[in-house]
Amino acid sequence: MTEKLRIAVVGAGYWGPNLARNFRGSPDWDLVAICDLDRDRAQALADKVGGARVVTDLAELLESDEIDAVAVATPARTHHAVARAALAAGKHVMVEKPLADTGERGQEMVAFAAEQGLVLMADHTYCYTPAVLKIRELIDEGALGDILFIDSVRINLGLIQPDVDVFWDLAPHDLSIIDFVLPGGLRPLSVSAQGADPLGSGKSCIGYLTLPLENGAIAHVHVNWLSPTKIRQMIIGGTRRTLVWDDLNPQQRLSVYDRGVDLELQNRDEADRRAATISYRLGDTWSPALPEREALGAMAAEFAASIHEKRPSRTDGEAGLRVLAVLEGATRSLDLGGAAVPPFDERILVGGLS
């Protein structure tokens, strides 16, 4: 049997307790420490998960030979400093979304992890849900055909964050999912963002992202902190079938529709599309059976497997960089009044992004 790995959770605020609970319950991990600047908060979490060493100083934690890895659940602006210190101490690192607060810092983290021969994993939690794993499987096996469009909606009456806009808060979920299910990852031709701040909060509270993809396909992401109704839905249309994911419908999270538009060219000359006739395909609808399991448990297992097998995780640092590139593109687009901008800043391009 593979020996258990030892992990510390850094950050006992909003997300840290979820990580601590899942690492405590994982057969692959021993949760040995909780690190937080607030000792009382760290102690409360340690007690809740059945006991763990409590540390308030990151340097003290990283000096320990009893830790193989750290899971970072601190504000995004601190991710680079915490992750780099852990990597420098020889620890494998998992970082909650987004990977960093800038693409340049994210790129430095990825490069340093590779230099040290350590695993750097992005905690793109949704990618480990049974529904998203099934979506990826269906796309990989060609059940949907060539992808034509992706339309994603993530809206609710949510907390207006003090340090980031709605794009950086909510869109990483949708972008990481799209990156995970598309063969080759999310590589848009451009990024256009439209944002609104009707409350005068100083940041976008409502946002729309438009991402043209290769071969004429397009992805669209709608995020909103101000909606009185909560919607988490993604529609992926292909040349063969269309898939609808409704994350708030536990009875039928996924629906696959054998319906769509068939374009039959009377004139095979691609330059003359007016010669085409359109027919509608009306077939069956079915819902794949999905296991019920917590995504964070699968994420913890993948982190351990990637370390033991000395391979990148399924949501590695490169995946985190692709998401960061779109987020930074959205910020640049907003500054330009919604104009389309290149998705990648040439200063932070690395091998996986070129």
C-alpha positions as CSV (number, residue, x, y, z in Angstrom):
1,M,0.0,0.0,0.0
2,T,1.1,3.5,-0.7
3,E,2.2,5.4,2.4
4,K,0.1,8.3,3.4
5,L,1.3,11.8,2.7
6,R,1.3,14.5,5.4
7,I,-0.4,17.8,4.7
8,A,-1.0,21.2,6.4
9,V,-3.8,23.5,5.5
10,V,-2.7,27.2,5.4
11,G,-5.7,29.4,6.1
12,A,-8.6,28.6,8.4
13,G,-11.1,31.1,7.0
14,Y,-13.9,30.4,4.5
15,W,-12.4,27.6,2.4
16,G,-9.8,26.1,4.7
17,P,-12.4,24.2,6.8
18,N,-13.6,22.4,3.7
19,L,-10.1,21.4,2.7
20,A,-9.2,20.3,6.3
21,R,-12.3,18.1,6.6
22,N,-11.6,16.4,3.3
23,F,-7.9,15.8,3.9
24,R,-8.8,14.5,7.4
25,G,-11.2,12.0,5.8
26,S,-8.9,11.0,2.9
27,P,-7.2,7.6,3.0
28,D,-4.3,9.2,1.1
29,W,-3.5,11.9,3.6
30,D,-2.7,12.7,7.2
31,L,-3.8,16.2,8.2
32,V,-1.0,17.2,10.6
33,A,-1.3,21.0,10.9
34,I,-3.5,24.0,10.6
35,C,-1.8,27.4,10.0
36,D,-3.5,30.7,10.4
37,L,-2.5,34.1,11.8
38,D,-5.5,33.9,14.1
39,R,-4.6,31.2,16.6
40,D,-8.2,30.9,18.0
41,R,-9.6,30.3,14.6
42,A,-6.9,27.8,13.8
43,Q,-7.5,26.0,17.1
44,A,-11.3,25.9,16.5
45,L,-10.8,24.3,13.1
46,A,-8.2,21.8,14.5
47,D,-10.7,20.8,17.2
48,K,-13.5,20.4,14.7
49,V,-11.6,18.0,12.5
50,G,-10.4,15.9,15.4
51,G,-7.1,17.5,16.2
52,A,-4.0,18.8,14.4
53,R,-1.0,20.9,15.3
54,V,-1.8,24.6,15.4
55,V,0.7,27.1,13.9
56,T,0.5,30.8,13.5
57,D,3.9,31.4,11.7
58,L,4.3,30.1,8.2
59,A,8.1,29.9,8.4
60,E,7.8,27.8,11.5
61,L,5.4,25.4,9.7
62,L,7.6,25.1,6.6
63,E,10.7,24.2,8.7
64,S,9.0,21.0,9.8
65,D,10.2,17.7,8.2
66,E,6.8,16.2,9.2
67,I,5.0,17.9,6.2
68,D,5.1,16.7,2.6
69,A,2.6,19.3,1.2
70,V,0.5,22.3,1.9
71,A,-3.0,23.3,0.8
72,V,-3.3,27.1,0.5
73,A,-6.6,28.7,1.3
74,T,-5.7,32.3,1.8
75,P,-6.6,35.5,-0.1
76,A,-5.5,35.5,-3.7
77,R,-3.1,38.4,-3.2
78,T,-1.1,36.1,-0.8
79,H,-1.0,33.0,-3.0
80,H,2.3,33.7,-4.6
81,A,4.2,34.4,-1.4
82,V,2.8,31.5,0.5
83,A,3.2,29.0,-2.4
84,R,6.7,30.1,-3.3
85,A,7.8,29.8,0.3
86,A,6.4,26.3,0.5
87,L,8.0,25.2,-2.8
88,A,11.3,26.6,-1.6
89,A,11.0,24.5,1.5
90,G,10.5,21.4,-0.7
91,K,6.7,21.0,-0.2
92,H,4.2,20.1,-2.8
93,V,1.5,22.8,-3.1
94,M,-2.2,23.0,-3.9
95,V,-3.7,26.5,-4.2
96,E,-7.3,27.5,-4.2
97,K,-8.7,29.5,-7.2
98,P,-7.4,31.7,-8.7
99,L,-3.9,30.4,-8.8
100,A,-2.5,34.0,-8.2
101,D,-3.6,37.6,-8.3
102,T,-1.6,38.2,-11.6
103,G,-0.6,36.1,-14.5
104,E,3.1,37.1,-14.0
105,R,3.1,35.8,-10.4
106,G,1.3,32.7,-11.5
107,Q,3.8,32.0,-14.2
108,E,6.6,32.4,-11.7
109,M,5.0,29.9,-9.4
110,V,4.6,27.4,-12.2
111,A,8.2,27.8,-13.3
112,F,9.6,27.5,-9.8
113,A,7.6,24.4,-9.0
114,A,9.0,22.8,-12.2
115,E,12.5,23.8,-11.3
116,Q,12.1,22.3,-7.9
117,G,10.5,19.1,-9.3
118,L,7.4,19.6,-7.1
119,V,3.7,19.3,-7.8
120,L,1.8,22.6,-8.0
121,M,-1.9,22.0,-8.3
122,A,-4.8,24.4,-8.8
123,D,-7.8,23.6,-6.6
124,H,-10.4,23.9,-9.4
125,T,-12.9,22.0,-7.3
126,Y,-15.7,21.8,-9.8
127,C,-13.5,19.9,-12.2
128,Y,-13.7,17.0,-9.7
129,T,-17.5,16.8,-9.5
130,P,-19.1,13.7,-11.0
131,A,-21.1,15.9,-13.4
132,V,-18.0,17.7,-14.9
133,L,-16.0,14.5,-15.1
134,K,-18.9,13.0,-17.1
135,I,-19.1,16.1,-19.4
136,R,-15.4,15.7,-20.1
137,E,-15.8,12.0,-20.8
138,L,-18.7,12.7,-23.2
139,I,-16.8,15.3,-25.1
140,D,-13.6,13.2,-25.3
141,E,-15.6,10.2,-26.7
142,G,-17.2,12.5,-29.3
143,A,-20.8,12.1,-28.0
144,L,-21.5,15.8,-28.6
145,G,-19.5,16.1,-31.8
146,D,-17.5,19.3,-32.6
147,I,-18.2,22.0,-30.0
148,L,-20.2,24.9,-31.4
149,F,-20.9,27.0,-28.3
150,I,-20.7,27.1,-24.5
151,D,-23.1,29.3,-22.5
152,S,-22.5,29.5,-18.8
153,V,-24.5,31.3,-16.1
154,R,-23.4,31.7,-12.5
155,I,-25.7,34.2,-10.7
156,N,-26.9,34.7,-7.1
157,L,-27.5,37.3,-4.5
158,G,-23.9,37.1,-3.2
159,L,-21.3,38.8,-1.1
160,I,-19.7,41.8,-2.8
161,Q,-16.0,41.2,-2.3
162,P,-13.9,44.0,-1.0
163,D,-10.8,43.3,-3.2
164,V,-11.9,41.8,-6.4
165,D,-14.7,42.2,-9.0
166,V,-17.4,39.7,-9.9
167,F,-15.2,38.3,-12.8
168,W,-12.3,37.4,-10.5
169,D,-14.7,36.1,-7.8
170,L,-17.1,33.9,-9.8
171,A,-15.8,33.4,-13.3
172,P,-12.8,31.2,-12.3
173,H,-15.3,28.4,-11.6
174,D,-16.8,28.5,-15.1
175,L,-13.5,29.2,-16.8
176,S,-11.8,26.3,-15.0
177,I,-14.7,24.0,-16.0
178,I,-14.5,25.0,-19.7
179,D,-10.7,24.6,-19.6
180,F,-11.1,21.1,-18.1
181,V,-13.7,19.8,-20.6
182,L,-12.4,21.2,-23.8
183,P,-9.7,19.1,-25.5
184,G,-6.5,21.1,-25.3
185,G,-7.9,23.5,-22.6
186,L,-9.4,26.9,-22.9
187,R,-7.5,28.9,-25.5
188,P,-9.8,31.7,-26.8
189,L,-8.9,33.8,-29.8
190,S,-9.8,37.0,-27.8
191,V,-11.4,38.2,-24.6
192,S,-14.3,40.7,-24.4
193,A,-15.7,41.8,-21.1
194,Q,-18.7,44.0,-20.3
195,G,-19.2,44.9,-16.6
196,A,-21.7,47.0,-14.7
197,D,-21.6,48.6,-11.2
198,P,-25.1,49.8,-10.6
199,L,-24.5,50.1,-6.8
200,G,-21.5,52.4,-7.2
201,S,-19.2,49.9,-5.3
202,G,-16.2,50.8,-7.4
203,K,-16.1,47.4,-9.1
204,S,-18.2,45.3,-11.6
205,C,-21.0,43.5,-9.8
206,I,-22.5,42.1,-13.0
207,G,-20.3,40.8,-15.8
208,Y,-20.4,39.2,-19.3
209,L,-17.4,37.5,-20.9
210,T,-17.3,36.6,-24.6
211,L,-14.6,34.2,-25.7
212,P,-14.4,33.3,-29.5
213,L,-12.9,29.8,-29.9
214,E,-11.3,28.0,-32.8
215,N,-13.3,26.8,-35.8
216,G,-16.0,29.5,-35.3
217,A,-17.2,28.3,-31.8
218,I,-17.8,30.7,-29.0
219,A,-18.1,30.6,-25.2
220,H,-20.1,33.1,-23.1
221,V,-20.0,33.5,-19.3
222,H,-22.5,35.5,-17.3
223,V,-21.7,36.3,-13.6
224,N,-23.7,38.4,-11.2
225,W,-23.7,39.2,-7.5
226,L,-27.1,41.0,-7.6
227,S,-29.5,38.3,-8.8
228,P,-32.3,37.4,-6.4
229,T,-32.4,33.9,-7.9
230,K,-29.5,31.5,-7.9
231,I,-28.6,29.8,-11.2
232,R,-25.6,27.6,-11.9
233,Q,-26.0,26.3,-15.4
234,M,-23.9,25.5,-18.5
235,I,-25.1,24.6,-22.0
236,I,-22.6,23.0,-24.4
237,G,-23.8,22.6,-27.9
238,G,-22.1,20.3,-30.4
239,T,-22.7,19.2,-34.0
240,R,-24.2,15.9,-32.7
241,R,-25.8,16.7,-29.4
242,T,-26.3,19.4,-26.8
243,L,-25.7,19.0,-23.1
244,V,-27.3,21.0,-20.3
245,W,-25.7,20.9,-16.8
246,D,-27.9,22.3,-14.0
247,D,-25.9,22.1,-10.9
248,L,-28.8,23.0,-8.6
249,N,-31.0,20.0,-9.8
250,P,-29.7,17.0,-7.9
251,Q,-32.3,14.7,-9.6
252,Q,-31.1,15.5,-13.1
253,R,-27.8,17.5,-13.1
254,L,-27.0,16.5,-16.7
255,S,-29.4,16.3,-19.7
256,V,-28.2,15.3,-23.2
257,Y,-30.4,16.4,-26.1
258,D,-30.2,14.7,-29.5
259,R,-31.6,17.9,-30.9
260,G,-30.1,20.6,-33.0
261,V,-29.7,22.2,-36.5
262,D,-28.3,20.2,-39.4
263,L,-26.9,22.3,-42.2
264,E,-27.0,20.5,-45.6
265,L,-25.2,22.2,-48.4
266,Q,-26.9,21.9,-51.8
267,N,-23.8,23.7,-53.2
268,R,-20.7,22.2,-51.7
269,D,-18.8,25.4,-52.4
270,E,-18.0,26.7,-48.9
271,A,-18.0,30.3,-50.2
272,D,-21.7,30.1,-51.0
273,R,-23.4,29.4,-47.7
274,R,-26.7,30.9,-49.1
275,A,-27.1,27.6,-51.0
276,A,-27.6,25.8,-47.7
277,T,-30.8,24.3,-46.5
278,I,-31.4,23.9,-42.8
279,S,-33.2,21.0,-41.1
280,Y,-33.9,20.4,-37.5
281,R,-32.9,17.2,-35.7
282,L,-35.4,16.2,-33.0
283,G,-34.2,13.1,-31.1
284,D,-34.2,11.6,-27.7
285,T,-33.2,13.2,-24.4
286,W,-31.4,11.3,-21.7
287,S,-29.7,11.9,-18.4
288,P,-26.5,10.0,-17.4
289,A,-26.5,8.4,-14.0
290,L,-23.9,10.1,-11.7
291,P,-22.4,8.9,-8.5
292,E,-22.9,11.1,-5.5
293,R,-19.6,12.0,-4.0
294,E,-17.9,15.1,-2.7
295,A,-15.6,16.8,-5.3
296,L,-13.0,17.8,-2.7
297,G,-12.5,14.2,-1.8
298,A,-11.7,13.4,-5.4
299,M,-9.5,16.4,-5.6
300,A,-7.5,15.3,-2.5
301,A,-7.0,11.8,-4.1
302,E,-5.8,13.4,-7.4
303,F,-3.3,15.6,-5.5
304,A,-1.9,12.5,-3.8
305,A,-1.8,10.5,-7.0
306,S,0.1,13.2,-8.9
307,I,2.7,13.3,-6.2
308,H,3.1,9.5,-5.9
309,E,3.2,9.1,-9.7
310,K,5.4,12.2,-10.2
311,R,3.1,13.7,-12.8
312,P,1.1,16.9,-13.3
313,S,-2.3,16.9,-11.7
314,R,-5.4,17.1,-13.9
315,T,-5.8,20.7,-12.8
316,D,-2.1,21.7,-12.8
317,G,-0.4,25.0,-12.7
318,E,-0.8,25.4,-16.5
319,A,-4.6,25.1,-16.1
320,G,-4.4,27.8,-13.5
321,L,-2.4,30.0,-15.9
322,R,-5.0,29.6,-18.7
323,V,-7.7,30.8,-16.3
324,L,-5.6,33.7,-15.1
325,A,-4.9,34.7,-18.7
326,V,-8.6,35.1,-19.4
327,L,-9.2,37.0,-16.1
328,E,-6.4,39.4,-16.9
329,G,-7.8,39.7,-20.4
330,A,-11.2,40.6,-18.9
331,T,-9.6,43.3,-16.8
332,R,-7.8,44.8,-19.9
333,S,-11.0,44.6,-21.9
334,L,-13.0,46.5,-19.2
335,D,-10.3,49.2,-19.1
336,L,-10.8,49.6,-22.9
337,G,-14.6,49.8,-22.7
338,G,-15.3,46.2,-23.6
339,A,-13.0,45.9,-26.6
340,A,-11.7,42.5,-27.6
341,V,-8.1,42.0,-26.5
342,P,-5.6,39.1,-26.9
343,P,-6.1,36.5,-24.3
344,F,-2.5,36.2,-23.2
345,D,-0.1,38.8,-22.1
346,E,3.1,38.0,-24.0
347,R,5.2,38.8,-20.9
348,I,3.8,35.8,-19.1
349,L,3.7,33.2,-21.8
350,V,5.2,29.9,-20.9
351,G,5.4,26.6,-22.8
352,G,1.9,25.5,-21.9
353,L,0.3,28.7,-23.0
354,S,2.1,29.3,-26.3
